[in-house]
Amino acid sequence: MRHTEFWARMEQHLGASYAPVWADQFVIGDLGHRTAAEALDAGLEPKQVWRAVWQVLELPVSER
């Protein structure tokens, strides 16, 4: 997964305006108690970050 796909999925589920805000503010334990944005900036793969976001948002399996 590329960063562009990650952000497209975020916008699809949270909206274009809210996705970056959520990614900057919501701390996820599975990402080392970092936000999605911090995890990406730290070099974690977008796919790994998406899996953590997917779990927190309780999205359907089809969106994994």
Biopython code that builds the backbone (N, CA, C, O; Angstrom):
import numpy as np
from Bio.PDB.StructureBuilder import StructureBuilder

atoms = [
    (1, "MET", "N", (0.846, -1.176, 0.000)),
    (1, "MET", "CA", (0.000, 0.000, 0.000)),
    (1, "MET", "C", (0.892, 1.241, 0.000)),
    (1, "MET", "O", (1.875, 1.320, 0.737)),
    (2, "ARG", "N", (0.533, 2.181, -0.824)),
    (2, "ARG", "CA", (1.258, 3.458, -0.873)),
    (2, "ARG", "C", (0.572, 4.475, 0.044)),
    (2, "ARG", "O", (-0.567, 4.291, 0.472)),
    (3, "HIS", "N", (1.292, 5.527, 0.322)),
    (3, "HIS", "CA", (0.732, 6.591, 1.156)),
    (3, "HIS", "C", (-0.543, 7.166, 0.526)),
    (3, "HIS", "O", (-1.493, 7.499, 1.235)),
    (4, "THR", "N", (-0.557, 7.281, -0.794)),
    (4, "THR", "CA", (-1.737, 7.847, -1.459)),
    (4, "THR", "C", (-2.961, 6.964, -1.246)),
    (4, "THR", "O", (-4.064, 7.473, -1.050)),
    (5, "GLU", "N", (-2.778, 5.655, -1.282)),
    (5, "GLU", "CA", (-3.904, 4.747, -1.040)),
    (5, "GLU", "C", (-4.359, 4.836, 0.422)),
    (5, "GLU", "O", (-5.556, 4.828, 0.709)),
    (6, "PHE", "N", (-3.400, 4.919, 1.330)),
    (6, "PHE", "CA", (-3.737, 5.073, 2.747)),
    (6, "PHE", "C", (-4.626, 6.292, 2.956)),
    (6, "PHE", "O", (-5.671, 6.207, 3.601)),
    (7, "TRP", "N", (-4.198, 7.435, 2.402)),
    (7, "TRP", "CA", (-4.956, 8.670, 2.595)),
    (7, "TRP", "C", (-6.298, 8.630, 1.883)),
    (7, "TRP", "O", (-7.274, 9.203, 2.367)),
    (8, "ALA", "N", (-6.357, 7.963, 0.749)),
    (8, "ALA", "CA", (-7.630, 7.817, 0.045)),
    (8, "ALA", "C", (-8.616, 7.012, 0.895)),
    (8, "ALA", "O", (-9.797, 7.351, 0.964)),
    (9, "ARG", "N", (-8.138, 5.958, 1.533)),
    (9, "ARG", "CA", (-9.001, 5.155, 2.410)),
    (9, "ARG", "C", (-9.443, 5.961, 3.634)),
    (9, "ARG", "O", (-10.596, 5.889, 4.058)),
    (10, "MET", "N", (-8.513, 6.718, 4.183)),
    (10, "MET", "CA", (-8.862, 7.556, 5.335)),
    (10, "MET", "C", (-9.962, 8.535, 4.954)),
    (10, "MET", "O", (-10.934, 8.702, 5.691)),
    (11, "GLU", "N", (-9.811, 9.178, 3.811)),
    (11, "GLU", "CA", (-10.816, 10.150, 3.367)),
    (11, "GLU", "C", (-12.143, 9.483, 3.061)),
    (11, "GLU", "O", (-13.201, 10.059, 3.312)),
    (12, "GLN", "N", (-12.097, 8.282, 2.525)),
    (12, "GLN", "CA", (-13.328, 7.547, 2.228)),
    (12, "GLN", "C", (-14.139, 7.280, 3.500)),
    (12, "GLN", "O", (-15.367, 7.369, 3.487)),
    (13, "HIS", "N", (-13.459, 6.960, 4.577)),
    (13, "HIS", "CA", (-14.156, 6.587, 5.808)),
    (13, "HIS", "C", (-14.375, 7.737, 6.775)),
    (13, "HIS", "O", (-15.309, 7.702, 7.577)),
    (14, "LEU", "N", (-13.539, 8.740, 6.712)),
    (14, "LEU", "CA", (-13.652, 9.838, 7.679)),
    (14, "LEU", "C", (-13.987, 11.178, 7.031)),
    (14, "LEU", "O", (-14.320, 12.138, 7.726)),
    (15, "GLY", "N", (-13.901, 11.246, 5.725)),
    (15, "GLY", "CA", (-14.139, 12.508, 5.036)),
    (15, "GLY", "C", (-12.835, 13.247, 4.804)),
    (15, "GLY", "O", (-11.890, 13.122, 5.584)),
    (16, "ALA", "N", (-12.790, 14.009, 3.740)),
    (16, "ALA", "CA", (-11.563, 14.709, 3.350)),
    (16, "ALA", "C", (-11.113, 15.730, 4.391)),
    (16, "ALA", "O", (-9.914, 15.933, 4.580)),
    (17, "SER", "N", (-12.051, 16.363, 5.056)),
    (17, "SER", "CA", (-11.695, 17.386, 6.050)),
    (17, "SER", "C", (-11.262, 16.778, 7.374)),
    (17, "SER", "O", (-10.334, 17.266, 8.020)),
    (18, "TYR", "N", (-11.943, 15.705, 7.775)),
    (18, "TYR", "CA", (-11.696, 15.139, 9.104)),
    (18, "TYR", "C", (-10.539, 14.148, 9.126)),
    (18, "TYR", "O", (-9.887, 14.004, 10.161)),
    (19, "ALA", "N", (-10.262, 13.463, 8.028)),
    (19, "ALA", "CA", (-9.221, 12.426, 8.008)),
    (19, "ALA", "C", (-7.862, 12.930, 8.494)),
    (19, "ALA", "O", (-7.254, 12.279, 9.343)),
    (20, "PRO", "N", (-7.358, 14.063, 7.991)),
    (20, "PRO", "CA", (-6.046, 14.508, 8.480)),
    (20, "PRO", "C", (-6.066, 14.951, 9.945)),
    (20, "PRO", "O", (-5.075, 14.792, 10.658)),
    (21, "VAL", "N", (-7.177, 15.496, 10.382)),
    (21, "VAL", "CA", (-7.300, 15.909, 11.787)),
    (21, "VAL", "C", (-7.260, 14.676, 12.681)),
    (21, "VAL", "O", (-6.527, 14.639, 13.670)),
    (22, "TRP", "N", (-8.052, 13.669, 12.325)),
    (22, "TRP", "CA", (-8.095, 12.427, 13.095)),
    (22, "TRP", "C", (-6.716, 11.785, 13.124)),
    (22, "TRP", "O", (-6.254, 11.346, 14.177)),
    (23, "ALA", "N", (-6.056, 11.728, 11.968)),
    (23, "ALA", "CA", (-4.733, 11.104, 11.874)),
    (23, "ALA", "C", (-3.693, 11.836, 12.717)),
    (23, "ALA", "O", (-2.736, 11.222, 13.189)),
    (24, "ASP", "N", (-3.871, 13.126, 12.907)),
    (24, "ASP", "CA", (-2.938, 13.917, 13.717)),
    (24, "ASP", "C", (-3.231, 13.871, 15.206)),
    (24, "ASP", "O", (-2.352, 14.174, 16.013)),
    (25, "GLN", "N", (-4.455, 13.497, 15.591)),
    (25, "GLN", "CA", (-4.838, 13.625, 16.996)),
    (25, "GLN", "C", (-5.175, 12.328, 17.722)),
    (25, "GLN", "O", (-5.039, 12.256, 18.943)),
    (26, "PHE", "N", (-5.614, 11.302, 16.994)),
    (26, "PHE", "CA", (-6.068, 10.075, 17.645)),
    (26, "PHE", "C", (-4.882, 9.133, 17.863)),
    (26, "PHE", "O", (-4.268, 8.665, 16.904)),
    (27, "VAL", "N", (-4.568, 8.860, 19.127)),
    (27, "VAL", "CA", (-3.442, 7.996, 19.485)),
    (27, "VAL", "C", (-3.907, 6.535, 19.461)),
    (27, "VAL", "O", (-4.949, 6.190, 20.017)),
    (28, "ILE", "N", (-3.114, 5.699, 18.811)),
    (28, "ILE", "CA", (-3.443, 4.278, 18.662)),
    (28, "ILE", "C", (-2.378, 3.447, 19.379)),
    (28, "ILE", "O", (-1.192, 3.535, 19.061)),
    (29, "GLY", "N", (-2.807, 2.655, 20.330)),
    (29, "GLY", "CA", (-1.887, 1.827, 21.115)),
    (29, "GLY", "C", (-1.060, 0.879, 20.267)),
    (29, "GLY", "O", (0.132, 0.703, 20.520)),
    (30, "ASP", "N", (-1.676, 0.264, 19.261)),
    (30, "ASP", "CA", (-0.972, -0.696, 18.407)),
    (30, "ASP", "C", (0.112, -0.047, 17.549)),
    (30, "ASP", "O", (0.917, -0.747, 16.935)),
    (31, "LEU", "N", (0.137, 1.242, 17.503)),
    (31, "LEU", "CA", (1.174, 1.957, 16.760)),
    (31, "LEU", "C", (2.221, 2.549, 17.706)),
    (31, "LEU", "O", (2.884, 3.534, 17.381)),
    (32, "GLY", "N", (2.355, 1.941, 18.861)),
    (32, "GLY", "CA", (3.327, 2.437, 19.834)),
    (32, "GLY", "C", (2.864, 3.699, 20.514)),
    (32, "GLY", "O", (3.669, 4.563, 20.860)),
    (33, "HIS", "N", (1.553, 3.803, 20.706)),
    (33, "HIS", "CA", (0.944, 4.983, 21.321)),
    (33, "HIS", "C", (1.298, 6.247, 20.548)),
    (33, "HIS", "O", (1.645, 7.285, 21.111)),
    (34, "ARG", "N", (1.191, 6.107, 19.223)),
    (34, "ARG", "CA", (1.397, 7.236, 18.320)),
    (34, "ARG", "C", (0.130, 7.441, 17.513)),
    (34, "ARG", "O", (-0.733, 6.566, 17.448)),
    (35, "THR", "N", (0.034, 8.591, 16.911)),
    (35, "THR", "CA", (-1.056, 8.830, 15.975)),
    (35, "THR", "C", (-0.679, 8.179, 14.642)),
    (35, "THR", "O", (0.470, 7.786, 14.437)),
    (36, "ALA", "N", (-1.647, 8.069, 13.748)),
    (36, "ALA", "CA", (-1.360, 7.517, 12.427)),
    (36, "ALA", "C", (-0.329, 8.375, 11.705)),
    (36, "ALA", "O", (0.576, 7.846, 11.060)),
    (37, "ALA", "N", (-0.458, 9.674, 11.807)),
    (37, "ALA", "CA", (0.491, 10.581, 11.157)),
    (37, "ALA", "C", (1.894, 10.408, 11.735)),
    (37, "ALA", "O", (2.873, 10.372, 10.989)),
    (38, "GLU", "N", (1.994, 10.302, 13.040)),
    (38, "GLU", "CA", (3.307, 10.097, 13.666)),
    (38, "GLU", "C", (3.917, 8.767, 13.248)),
    (38, "GLU", "O", (5.120, 8.678, 13.005)),
    (39, "ALA", "N", (3.084, 7.731, 13.164)),
    (39, "ALA", "CA", (3.576, 6.415, 12.762)),
    (39, "ALA", "C", (4.108, 6.445, 11.335)),
    (39, "ALA", "O", (5.163, 5.877, 11.051)),
    (40, "LEU", "N", (3.388, 7.100, 10.447)),
    (40, "LEU", "CA", (3.857, 7.223, 9.066)),
    (40, "LEU", "C", (5.157, 8.023, 9.006)),
    (40, "LEU", "O", (6.088, 7.656, 8.290)),
    (41, "ASP", "N", (5.210, 9.103, 9.751)),
    (41, "ASP", "CA", (6.420, 9.929, 9.781)),
    (41, "ASP", "C", (7.615, 9.168, 10.353)),
    (41, "ASP", "O", (8.761, 9.437, 9.992)),
    (42, "ALA", "N", (7.337, 8.211, 11.253)),
    (42, "ALA", "CA", (8.403, 7.416, 11.863)),
    (42, "ALA", "C", (8.872, 6.291, 10.941)),
    (42, "ALA", "O", (9.829, 5.586, 11.259)),
    (43, "GLY", "N", (8.206, 6.124, 9.808)),
    (43, "GLY", "CA", (8.642, 5.131, 8.845)),
    (43, "GLY", "C", (7.855, 3.834, 8.823)),
    (43, "GLY", "O", (8.213, 2.918, 8.083)),
    (44, "LEU", "N", (6.795, 3.728, 9.610)),
    (44, "LEU", "CA", (5.975, 2.529, 9.541)),
    (44, "LEU", "C", (5.309, 2.455, 8.174)),
    (44, "LEU", "O", (4.977, 3.476, 7.572)),
    (45, "GLU", "N", (5.123, 1.247, 7.703)),
    (45, "GLU", "CA", (4.495, 1.034, 6.407)),
    (45, "GLU", "C", (3.032, 1.471, 6.456)),
    (45, "GLU", "O", (2.347, 1.203, 7.442)),
    (46, "PRO", "N", (2.546, 2.134, 5.417)),
    (46, "PRO", "CA", (1.139, 2.544, 5.392)),
    (46, "PRO", "C", (0.166, 1.385, 5.612)),
    (46, "PRO", "O", (-0.887, 1.569, 6.222)),
    (47, "LYS", "N", (0.508, 0.205, 5.125)),
    (47, "LYS", "CA", (-0.360, -0.962, 5.315)),
    (47, "LYS", "C", (-0.491, -1.313, 6.800)),
    (47, "LYS", "O", (-1.582, -1.637, 7.268)),
    (48, "GLN", "N", (0.604, -1.249, 7.526)),
    (48, "GLN", "CA", (0.583, -1.529, 8.964)),
    (48, "GLN", "C", (-0.248, -0.475, 9.698)),
    (48, "GLN", "O", (-1.022, -0.800, 10.598)),
    (49, "VAL", "N", (-0.081, 0.778, 9.310)),
    (49, "VAL", "CA", (-0.840, 1.858, 9.940)),
    (49, "VAL", "C", (-2.318, 1.702, 9.607)),
    (49, "VAL", "O", (-3.170, 1.890, 10.475)),
    (50, "TRP", "N", (-2.629, 1.360, 8.361)),
    (50, "TRP", "CA", (-4.026, 1.174, 7.975)),
    (50, "TRP", "C", (-4.674, 0.054, 8.778)),
    (50, "TRP", "O", (-5.823, 0.188, 9.200)),
    (51, "ARG", "N", (-3.965, -1.041, 8.996)),
    (51, "ARG", "CA", (-4.531, -2.151, 9.773)),
    (51, "ARG", "C", (-4.915, -1.693, 11.181)),
    (51, "ARG", "O", (-5.959, -2.082, 11.706)),
    (52, "ALA", "N", (-4.072, -0.875, 11.776)),
    (52, "ALA", "CA", (-4.371, -0.358, 13.115)),
    (52, "ALA", "C", (-5.570, 0.587, 13.069)),
    (52, "ALA", "O", (-6.436, 0.528, 13.942)),
    (53, "VAL", "N", (-5.629, 1.447, 12.068)),
    (53, "VAL", "CA", (-6.761, 2.365, 11.901)),
    (53, "VAL", "C", (-8.033, 1.566, 11.663)),
    (53, "VAL", "O", (-9.070, 1.837, 12.269)),
    (54, "TRP", "N", (-7.948, 0.579, 10.776)),
    (54, "TRP", "CA", (-9.088, -0.282, 10.450)),
    (54, "TRP", "C", (-9.664, -0.917, 11.705)),
    (54, "TRP", "O", (-10.880, -0.962, 11.889)),
    (55, "GLN", "N", (-8.782, -1.405, 12.565)),
    (55, "GLN", "CA", (-9.219, -2.058, 13.802)),
    (55, "GLN", "C", (-9.882, -1.058, 14.748)),
    (55, "GLN", "O", (-10.936, -1.350, 15.313)),
    (56, "VAL", "N", (-9.285, 0.101, 14.922)),
    (56, "VAL", "CA", (-9.828, 1.115, 15.832)),
    (56, "VAL", "C", (-11.196, 1.604, 15.352)),
    (56, "VAL", "O", (-12.108, 1.806, 16.154)),
    (57, "LEU", "N", (-11.328, 1.791, 14.050)),
    (57, "LEU", "CA", (-12.581, 2.281, 13.499)),
    (57, "LEU", "C", (-13.635, 1.175, 13.366)),
    (57, "LEU", "O", (-14.790, 1.440, 13.030)),
    (58, "GLU", "N", (-13.216, -0.070, 13.636)),
    (58, "GLU", "CA", (-14.125, -1.220, 13.553)),
    (58, "GLU", "C", (-14.808, -1.304, 12.181)),
    (58, "GLU", "O", (-16.024, -1.458, 12.074)),
    (59, "LEU", "N", (-13.988, -1.198, 11.151)),
    (59, "LEU", "CA", (-14.486, -1.256, 9.779)),
    (59, "LEU", "C", (-14.720, -2.713, 9.372)),
    (59, "LEU", "O", (-14.164, -3.621, 9.988)),
    (60, "PRO", "N", (-15.531, -2.940, 8.349)),
    (60, "PRO", "CA", (-15.790, -4.302, 7.894)),
    (60, "PRO", "C", (-14.528, -4.971, 7.362)),
    (60, "PRO", "O", (-13.590, -4.305, 6.924)),
    (61, "VAL", "N", (-14.526, -6.282, 7.410)),
    (61, "VAL", "CA", (-13.371, -7.052, 6.921)),
    (61, "VAL", "C", (-13.056, -6.718, 5.473)),
    (61, "VAL", "O", (-11.892, -6.736, 5.073)),
    (62, "SER", "N", (-14.059, -6.420, 4.700)),
    (62, "SER", "CA", (-13.862, -6.094, 3.289)),
    (62, "SER", "C", (-13.009, -4.838, 3.088)),
    (62, "SER", "O", (-12.478, -4.623, 1.998)),
    (63, "GLU", "N", (-12.875, -4.021, 4.109)),
    (63, "GLU", "CA", (-12.090, -2.783, 4.013)),
    (63, "GLU", "C", (-10.666, -2.952, 4.489)),
    (63, "GLU", "O", (-9.887, -1.999, 4.470)),
    (64, "ARG", "N", (-10.319, -4.141, 4.911)),
    (64, "ARG", "CA", (-8.979, -4.378, 5.445)),
    (64, "ARG", "C", (-7.996, -4.335, 4.325)),
    (64, "ARG", "O", (-6.798, -4.511, 4.548)),
]
sb = StructureBuilder()
sb.init_structure("model")
sb.init_model(0)
sb.init_chain("A")
sb.init_seg("    ")
for serial, (resi, resn, name, xyz) in enumerate(atoms, 1):
    if name == "N":
        sb.init_residue(resn, " ", resi, " ")
    sb.init_atom(name, np.array(xyz, "f"), 0.0, 1.0, " ", f" {name:<3s}", serial, name[0])
structure = sb.get_structure()
